[in-house]
Amino acid sequence: MNSVALEVRDLVKSFSLDGATINAVDGVSFQVKSGEFVALVGPSGSGKTTMLSILAALLTPTTGQVLIDGQDLAQMNEKKRVKLRREKIGFTFQSNNLIPYLTARENVEFMLRLNNKMNRTGRVRSDELLARLGLADRLHNLPAQMSGGQQQRVAIARALIHNPAVVLADEPTASLDTERAFQVVETFAHLIHENDRAGIMVTHDLRMCQFVDRVLQMQDGKLVRVYESKQEIMELAQGVLKH
């Protein structure tokens, strides 16, 4: 039985707007185990991006708890949160955020350097991960010399290289064509499973859900439905099941 890598308990995030209180996240609870890939879906304004920012320790919840690898973010000061974010969380966002003057290899190795883990083993793992993602011939290319799909795959390698407990992906296929999008998410899913990480992907494209183990649907800040059976998930991805 895989251990729980991420646990969310009664999470609330409130904002004040024109004198009124808006709950962008409203009493949400769920768990994600190591080796499990979960999609977070919902219409614009449903709270999924706010949720991802809280999971990334970039935004503090109003009430509730987030535990990563058993560590409660609420019990940490900012210095400890920064350390946990650097060591335990991997990110890949739709904008990639690659460093433009670093090569593909150097962008991936950057996470190892941040965590003082850059050595010969790290270099080998970096090259192997990029090769696994079909980028063996792009190690020395700058981001500007790569396609959008190639840049996204470099970002995935960078998110996984330091063996984080949790990997977060915010709309990783938003700028990709359909074929590349399927390739990127399928590879991402394989790596989540193979490396025994907990993966959460925010996506607006329900077709990408065919590669995940569960789907969490948000609406108006609440978790309104969880799709767990493979049949339901495939029907959702194929547009057969109305969500």
N, C-alpha and C positions, 0 to 999 in steps of 0.2 A: 504494500500500500504506500503510495507516494505521500510525502509530507505536505502540509499546507504551507505554501510559500508566501501567500498574500491573503490577509483576512480583513474584511471591511465590516465594521459593526455600527449599525444605527447612525450612519453618516449623514450629517446635515451641513450644508453650506448656504448661509443667508447673505443677501445683499440688500442694501437700502436703495430704493428708487422712488424719488418724488414723495418721500415721507412714508412710503409703504415698504414692507419687508417681503422680499421675494426669495423663496427657497429654490436655488438652482439645483441643489441636491437635497432630497427630502426623505430622510429615514431609510437609506439604502444599506443592505447587508448582503454579503456574499463571500465566498472563498474561492481561491484558485490554487490548485495543487501543482507541485513540481511536475514538469512534463505535460502540462495541460495548456492548450491553446484556446483562448476564449475571445469571441467577438462581442463588442459593445455597440449596439445599434440603436437607432431612434431618430426621429425628425430633428431638424435644426431647432435649437433651443431646448432640447430635451434634457440637457445637463451632462451629456457624455464627455464633452471636452473639459468641463469643470471637474468632473470626476477624474479624468485622466491626469489633470494638473495636480489634484490632491494626492493621487497615487504616486506621482513623481516627486512628491515632497516639495513642490513648487508653490503650492497654495495650502494654507492651513484651514482645516474644517472648523465650522462654528461649534459643533458638538460631534461626538462619536469618535471612533478609533480606527486607525489604519495600522496593521501590524505587518511588517515585512521581515520574513525569516524569524518571526517571533518577537521582533523589536517594535515597540509602540512609538510611532513618530511623535505623538503628543507629549511623551515623556522626555523628549530630546531638546536640547538647546540648538540654536542655529548652526553652531560649529559641528555638532554631532550629526545633524540632519544633512549637512553638506557632505560629510564623510560617508554617511550611509548612501546618499544619492550617487556618489562617485563610485562606490564599491559594490553596492547591491542592486543597482538599477541600471538597465540599458535602455536607451531611447532611440527611436527612429521616427522622424517626423516627415510630413509631406514635402517640406522645403529642403530636406536632407541635412542642411547645416554643415556641409563639408567645408573644411578649411581650404580656400581656393589655391593657396600657394604650396600645399602639400600633395604628394602623390597619393594614389589609392592605398598603397602599403603604409605610407606615413600617416594618413588619416586614421587607419585602423590601429596602428601602433600608438597613436596619440593617447588612447585610453589606457594602454599599458603604462605609458610614461607617467600619466596622471596618478596612477596607483602604485608607482614604483615597482612595477613588475616587468619592466622591459629587459629582457635577456635573450640569449640564443633560443631558448625554448619558446619564448613569446614570439620571436621573429618567425620561427618555423610554423607555429600555430597560426599566426597572421596570414602567412602565405598559403597554408593549407586551407584556411577558411575562405580566402578569396578565390582559390582554385575551385573549391566546392561550390562556390557561387558562379562559376563560369568566367572568372576574371583573371585567370593565370597569365594571360597576355596583356593585362592592363595594370600590372603592379606599379609601373613607373609613369603612368598617365596622370596628369592633373585633372581635376573635375571638369574643367572646360573642354578637355579632350575626350570626354566620355558622354554617352547618351544619358537621357533621364533614367532609363531602366538600370544602366550600369552604375550610375551614381547612387540609386536607391539600394542596390545590392552592396555597394561599399558601406553605406550607412547601416545596413543590417549586420555586416561583418563587424563594424565598429561597436554596435550595440551588444554583440555577443562575445567579443574577444576576451573580456575580463571576467567571464563566468559569473554574471550577475544572477541574483536569485529571481529577479523579475525583469521581463523585457516588455516595454510599452511601445506601441506603434500607433501614431496618430495619422489616419488616412494615408497609409503608405503608398496607395496606388492612385491617388487623386490626379497626378500629372502623367500617368502612363496610359498607353493604348491597351485595349482589352487583352491581347496576347501577352504582352509584357506583364500586365497586372496579374494575370493568372500564374505566370512563371514565378514572379517575385513572392506572392503569398504562398504558393505551394512549397517553394524552397524554404521560406521562412518557417512554415509549419513543420517541415522535416527537421530543421535545425533545432526548433523548440523541443521536439520530441526526442531527438537524438542526444541533445545536451542536457536533457532533464531540467529545463528552465520553465518558469511560469510565464506564459505570454498572453498579453491583452492587446487586441487590435480594435481601435475605433474605425468603423467604416460606414460609408453611406451606400456602398455597393453590395447589396445582399448576395450577389453571385459569389463573392469571396468567402461567404460563410460555409461553402462546401468543404473548406480545408480546416475548419475548426472543430473542436470537441463539444463546445457549448456555445449558445448565443444568449446574451443578456440584453433584453429590450428595455430601454428607458423611455419615459414619456412624462413631461411636466415635472422633471426632477425625481420621479419615482421609478423603481424597478418594477415593471408591470408584468413581465413574463420572462420565463427561462425556457429555452428550447434545449432539451437534453438528448432526445432520441435521434439517432442518425437519420431515420426516415423523415422526421419533422424538419431537421436541419437541411436536408437535401431538398425537400419540398419548398422550404423557404427560399433557398438559393436559386431554385429553378422558377420561382414565381408562382408555384402551384398553390402554396399555402399563404393565405392572406394574413399579414401581421398587423 
